[in-house]
Amino acid sequence: MNFNGNDICEDWLVVVTCISQLSQLISTGTLEERNIASNLSRLGKYSTTLDTKSLKHLVSSLIQLSSSSEVRVNGGNSSMFGSLLFHSTRKSLQSTKLSTSPNDYESIPFALVALLVVSLENSERFDYFADDVMYHFSDQASASESDVVRTFSLDVISHMITSTLVSESSKPRKALLEPLCRTIQTTHNVDAAGLGLTKLKQIIEDGYNLSAAWSTIISALTAIAECQPNSGNGDWSGCCTIAFGCLKLIVDDFLNELPDLESTRIALLDCCASFGSSRYDINTSLTATGLLWSIADQDSSPSCVDHVLEKLAFLASDDRVEVRNCVVNTLFSCVVGLGQHFTAAQWEGIFTRTILAVLNEVKEQGTAIDENDDKEVMQENKSSDRYKVSVHHSRDSASKQWATTQVLTLRGIERVLRLFFDTLLETAQEYDSHSNQKSNWFEDAWHLIVDQCLLCSILIGGRETLDLRLVGVELLVICCQTSSKRGFIAADVRVGTNMQVVNGALRTVRLADSPKSSPIRGFKSFEDDGFDPVLTEKRGQLFEKSFASLMQFDSFLRNCEIDTSGGDSGYIDSTALQILTKLGNGLAQLYECCKDNELSPCLCDGDAEKNFVDLVTLIIKIATGGSNSKFLTQAQRPCLDLLKTMSMNCSSRAFEVLTQMGSKSIFQQSQDGGDADIVQVEAGKLISEICASEDVNVVVTRTIRGLTASIDLPGAICEGKDEVSDHDPEDGGEHELKHTYDEQEEFSLDSGIQEEENSSDEEEKALENSQLKEINAELMREVEKLRSQKETLQQQVAVLSEGSAYT
């Protein structure tokens, strides 16, 4: 063999088989056996003298011998031969953290050990037979019945990979890591997969240039994520934890090193989605959802963002409430954070294929829940072995949990509409113009959202549906606000120049000289700034749809008035009171947006303002605290204040409603209490405050039918609707709207004095003059009294505020 090694060729199988049998016979440790073992251990050194062709034959024969059933049955080497064989390779393997114990060397088959020795001694020519050697060790690591063989094979694979990476060999990185990733993907042994993942994570942490191998690594991690936990061949949860650690390491530290290929990025997103839907651990799924958002933040290209949103929409239907709620929040946070970079086509796809799809899926899943599903969820909450957590009564059933997800979905839509309504309106028009077709996708989406809000707001139920009803009412009002001509008026706190707190996050707003810098836009700004009349018309159509749906809630309240008002008890149900309070506050905000346009008595057709006032009046009527209540409810107070605000903005209907409510209280002020309820008393106070205002002029005159009070309410000029009195322009006067009320209307200041029809004209005139003087004097005293009370209250408030500041 020393001189004819290159001539052996195919007969190397006979030679290595003979050597393998000799290795098993060495057991006594005599001098002759030691000499034989020493000579056999020189196989690696001898292989360096062979040419490439003979070397490949030797390697092939060792692989064939290792794969034979006889070797697998008979076992490994003697302890002496194994120690001698490993002695020459131990120093080379020290660079790798070996998992094989030195005590296990004797149980490793000769063929595997010899294959390692030959490969190490011929490292310069390893590329010629690397694939055969690596894939053979991969097969042994994946399918061998011996734990020692599997561990040894993974040690060899890891060492070969790292040594090749350090030497910067010309071998492609993808082919270099394929054997290790192949082992992870194909093995059915939990220990082998876990050790392979540990080796893989170590290679990634070392920071080698893996270039094209990233896609192979990601595919292996995805295979682990898709394994079923607690399967028949072991518990894979530990493997999933290690694999997810590798994925998180890639996203956090090596995302920029991944090839700039769409296929690689999509594979990474698919891997994150697989871990998000995996059943191993809730925390793993939640963190994987956050990784999707991180990838979208770092790569905001349309293809990447669309794929991220697609995966999030898929995960939003997960049957685990914690996962899908996290996914829904992440989905809308991603849209809000990246929405300023979306194109018109992207917005169309996001609404039609993502947001509305999630909304419909959540709604269908919630309505498909039956009693058996609720019982299963309650049983799971009680019998959880790993987590002993007390579940709140608001989410202790499947139906309640899906309702919670629906609430989060609607609140996410609310965030999107608040920030991007104008953008959506413009991009929808732009998309239609570029595509040369009228898809009306935004109008269709708007109708679906508004209809869904109305359905949620009119649900019948107790606390189980309270959150869903509240968000339905809130979003319905916001739809009206955002689609109004003035736009949504944000109540966010300004914290600096061109900075604004939006939904808890500090964001940059547009410059003050930008036409879209402020969310507050009056009706004139649409004309003066050259606003597109097509968009103005479409905005008006969307407002009409939203406002009409809001008015349908009025019909719902009238049909369910007995139920919501508490029936014969007179006390409103607490859940209904919360809904009406939310609605009342929302209507007040809506009026601030629409008071100069849609709800202005001077500009609107009258029906909108009338229906709006009727809804406010109905809330005051229903949201009662009982006939003997001494205080207004939380829903009545903002509604009464809203009527006062509307009255001060020249709304005759609102003032008429106030007078109808408070007239009884006004006429009984000089008597001993009377039977006026708290609403009448408070309405009377508001009327007195309106009359005592410096902007309101009250004139009492005597007519043939009795006394008449003429009240000039402040407001805009309304031609052809009411009488207008103009002040002198030189005095900086304002135009005021005059409303006249006589005794035939429900509000009158009737003194109860009637003139005798048969008296003479002179006596009647003198009596009228004296009575007018007395009434005017009485009214002035009441006005001064109210002003004095107002000043006293202001002083008391100032003292209390100063005292609280010191405390």
Secondary structure, DSSP 8 states (H G I E B T S, - for coil): -TTTGGGTGGGHHHHHHHHHHHHHH--S--HHHHHHHHHHTTHHHHHTTS-HHHHHHHHHHHHHHHHSHHHHHH----HHHHHHHHHTTHHHHTTS---S-GGGGGGS-HHHHHHHHHHHHTGGGGGGTHHHHHHHHHHHHHH-S-HHHHHHHHHHHHHHHHHHHHTT-SS-HHHHHHHHHHHHHH---HHHHHHHHHHHHHHHHTT---GGGHHHHHHHHHHHHTS-TTBTTB--HHHHHHHHHHHHHHHHHSGGGS-S-HHHHHHHHHHHHHHHH-SS-HHHHHHHHHHHHHHHHH---HHHHHHHHHHHHHHTT-S-HHHHHHHHHHHHHHHHHHGGG--HHHHHHIIIIIIHHHHHHHHHHHHT--HHHHHHHHHHHHS-SS------GGGSSHHHHHHHHHHHHHHHHHHHHHHHHHHHHHHHHHHHHHHTS---HHHHHHHHHHHHHHHHHT---SGGGHHHHHHHHHHHHHHHHHHSSS-------EEETTEEEETTEEEE---TTSTTS-S---HHHHHHTT--HHHHHHHHHHHHHHHHHHHHHHHHHHHTHHHHTTGGG-B--HHHHHHHHHHHHHHHHHHHHHTTTTT-TTTS-SHHHHHHHHHHHHHHHHS-B-TT-SS--TTHHHHHHHHHHHHHTT-HHHHHHHHHHHHHHHHTTTSS--S--HHHHHHHHHHHHHHHSTT-EEEEEEETTEEEEEEEEE----TTTSEEEE--GGGT--EEEEEEE-TTSSS----S----TTS-HHHHHHHHHHHHHHHHHHHHHHHHHHHHHHHHHHHHHHHHHHHHHH-
